[in-house]
C-alpha cells in the first residue's frame, strides 16, 4: 500500500469548500482510495493545522500512484483548482 498525502494552503480560507468540490471529481479515478477535508481544531502542540485542505490518496504501488498522477481527471483538477496555492506532498509505503 502506498499513501500520497497532500496539504494545500491557500491565502483565502474560504477556498476550502471549492477545493473539496473539485476533489470530489477525483473519486472517479479507478484503483485509488481518497479521503480529504479541512483541518480540525486542536490544542495539542504537535498538531499542525496551518493548511486549508488535506488529502490522502492510497493506491497499491508506485505504478498506481503514477496512474493517478497522470490520469486526465487529476490533471484537470490540478489545472482548474491549484493555481496560487502552496502544496506539500508526502509519499510513503
Residue frames as qw, qx, qy, qz and C-alpha x, y, z in Angstrom:
[[0.000, 0.890, 0.455, 0.000, 0.00, 0.00, 0.00],
 [0.405, 0.132, 0.012, 0.905, 1.29, 3.45, -0.92],
 [0.088, -0.832, -0.474, 0.274, -0.06, 6.65, 0.65],
 [0.324, 0.384, 0.192, 0.843, 0.08, 10.01, -1.09],
 [0.248, -0.735, -0.481, 0.409, -0.56, 12.83, 1.40],
 [0.279, 0.461, 0.219, 0.813, -1.13, 16.37, 0.14],
 [0.197, -0.681, -0.444, 0.548, -1.57, 19.51, 2.23],
 [0.271, 0.577, 0.360, 0.681, -2.89, 22.51, 0.33],
 [0.237, -0.583, -0.351, 0.693, -2.63, 26.00, 1.78],
 [0.238, 0.658, 0.419, 0.578, -4.40, 29.00, 0.27],
 [0.105, 0.129, -0.229, 0.959, -4.45, 32.65, 1.19],
 [0.539, -0.185, -0.082, -0.818, -8.25, 32.57, 1.09],
 [0.199, -0.067, 0.923, -0.321, -9.51, 30.03, 3.66],
 [0.632, 0.354, 0.304, -0.618, -12.97, 30.31, 2.04],
 [0.491, 0.475, -0.605, -0.409, -11.49, 28.49, -0.97],
 [0.238, -0.208, 0.931, -0.183, -11.61, 25.21, 1.01],
 [0.644, 0.341, 0.539, -0.421, -15.20, 24.45, 0.01],
 [0.618, 0.668, -0.225, -0.348, -14.43, 24.96, -3.67],
 [0.114, 0.525, -0.843, -0.034, -11.33, 22.74, -3.36],
 [0.424, -0.013, 0.857, -0.293, -13.42, 20.00, -1.76],
 [0.704, 0.520, 0.216, -0.434, -15.95, 20.23, -4.58],
 [0.490, 0.670, -0.515, -0.211, -13.15, 19.74, -7.08],
 [0.120, -0.397, 0.898, -0.144, -11.67, 16.89, -5.07],
 [0.726, 0.171, 0.513, -0.425, -14.97, 15.04, -5.35],
 [0.715, 0.583, -0.234, -0.305, -14.18, 14.55, -9.06],
 [0.144, 0.566, -0.811, 0.037, -11.05, 12.55, -8.17],
 [0.619, -0.099, 0.688, -0.365, -13.23, 9.80, -6.70],
 [0.830, 0.464, 0.054, -0.305, -13.95, 8.71, -10.29],
 [0.310, 0.645, -0.697, -0.046, -10.32, 7.65, -10.81],
 [0.947, -0.118, -0.250, -0.163, -10.17, 3.86, -10.62],
 [0.849, 0.029, -0.392, 0.353, -7.97, 1.84, -8.27],
 [0.213, 0.324, -0.421, 0.820, -7.47, 4.53, -5.62],
 [0.381, -0.693, -0.590, 0.164, -8.94, 5.36, -2.26],
 [0.217, 0.414, -0.061, 0.882, -9.22, 9.07, -1.47],
 [0.372, -0.739, -0.516, 0.224, -10.11, 10.99, 1.66],
 [0.300, 0.339, -0.023, 0.892, -9.94, 14.77, 2.05],
 [0.321, -0.812, -0.486, -0.032, -11.12, 17.54, 4.33],
 [0.014, 0.836, -0.168, 0.523, -10.43, 20.69, 6.28],
 [0.360, 0.204, -0.718, 0.559, -8.23, 20.71, 9.39],
 [0.558, -0.667, -0.476, -0.134, -9.91, 20.18, 12.72],
 [0.160, -0.830, 0.296, -0.445, -9.10, 22.41, 15.70],
 [0.861, -0.165, -0.405, 0.260, -6.59, 21.01, 18.18],
 [0.335, -0.908, 0.204, -0.145, -4.92, 22.24, 21.35],
 [0.909, -0.215, 0.195, 0.300, -2.18, 19.62, 21.01],
 [0.090, -0.839, 0.330, 0.423, 1.16, 21.32, 20.29],
 [0.428, -0.205, 0.775, 0.418, 2.25, 18.53, 17.90],
 [0.459, 0.593, 0.656, 0.084, -0.71, 19.15, 15.57],
 [0.124, -0.249, 0.286, 0.917, -0.10, 21.48, 12.63],
 [0.343, 0.643, 0.673, -0.127, -3.43, 22.85, 11.39],
 [0.030, 0.697, -0.151, -0.701, -1.92, 25.56, 9.20],
 [0.098, -0.010, 0.787, 0.609, -3.32, 24.31, 5.91],
 [0.489, 0.110, -0.065, -0.863, -6.58, 24.71, 4.04],
 [0.923, 0.087, -0.038, -0.373, -7.35, 21.16, 2.87],
 [0.298, -0.462, 0.834, 0.052, -5.66, 17.82, 3.48],
 [0.835, 0.298, -0.244, -0.393, -5.84, 14.87, 1.09],
 [0.438, -0.369, 0.819, 0.033, -4.85, 11.22, 1.45],
 [0.784, 0.379, -0.298, -0.390, -4.79, 9.06, -1.66],
 [0.558, -0.366, 0.745, -0.003, -3.99, 5.38, -1.30],
 [0.771, 0.458, -0.310, -0.317, -3.07, 3.02, -4.10],
 [0.995, -0.080, -0.016, 0.060, -1.40, -0.36, -4.48],
 [0.765, -0.197, 0.185, 0.584, 2.10, 0.72, -5.52],
 [0.186, -0.497, 0.231, 0.816, 4.25, 3.27, -7.37],
 [0.092, 0.180, 0.748, 0.632, 2.68, 2.28, -10.67],
 [0.101, -0.708, -0.699, -0.015, -0.75, 3.07, -9.19],
 [0.210, -0.734, -0.152, 0.627, 0.48, 6.46, -8.00],
 [0.165, -0.230, 0.505, 0.815, 1.81, 7.24, -11.47],
 [0.019, 0.451, 0.805, 0.385, -1.52, 6.17, -12.98],
 [0.163, -0.800, -0.507, 0.277, -3.33, 8.53, -10.58],
 [0.254, -0.616, 0.084, 0.741, -0.94, 11.44, -11.15],
 [0.075, -0.168, 0.605, 0.774, -1.22, 11.17, -14.94],
 [0.179, 0.520, 0.835, 0.024, -4.95, 10.47, -15.07],
 [0.087, 0.459, 0.361, 0.807, -6.90, 13.10, -17.07],
 [0.427, -0.781, -0.415, -0.190, -9.29, 13.75, -14.17],
 [0.632, -0.556, -0.122, 0.526, -6.35, 14.51, -11.85],
 [0.425, 0.065, 0.244, 0.869, -4.65, 16.71, -14.45],
 [0.097, -0.658, -0.434, -0.608, -7.90, 18.66, -14.96],
 [0.547, -0.766, -0.322, 0.107, -8.25, 19.15, -11.19],
 [0.603, -0.332, 0.021, 0.725, -4.68, 20.43, -10.92],
 [0.260, 0.291, 0.353, 0.850, -5.18, 22.86, -13.81],
 [0.235, -0.669, -0.442, -0.549, -8.53, 24.20, -12.55],
 [0.605, -0.746, -0.253, -0.115, -8.04, 24.30, -8.77],
 [0.778, -0.424, -0.059, 0.460, -4.38, 24.52, -7.84],
 [0.390, 0.617, 0.022, 0.683, -3.41, 27.96, -9.09],
 [0.077, -0.643, 0.254, -0.718, -1.98, 30.32, -6.48],
 [0.836, -0.508, -0.004, -0.209, -1.80, 27.71, -3.72],
 [0.017, -0.628, 0.761, -0.163, 1.02, 26.21, -1.68],
 [0.945, -0.028, -0.206, -0.252, 1.31, 22.43, -1.72],
 [0.207, -0.548, 0.798, -0.139, 3.24, 19.95, 0.41],
 [0.886, 0.126, -0.328, -0.304, 3.32, 16.31, -0.68],
 [0.340, -0.483, 0.785, -0.185, 4.37, 13.27, 1.34],
 [0.844, 0.179, -0.394, -0.316, 4.51, 9.81, -0.24],
 [0.220, -0.474, 0.817, -0.244, 5.24, 6.67, 1.77],
 [0.616, 0.006, -0.747, -0.250, 4.79, 2.90, 1.76]]
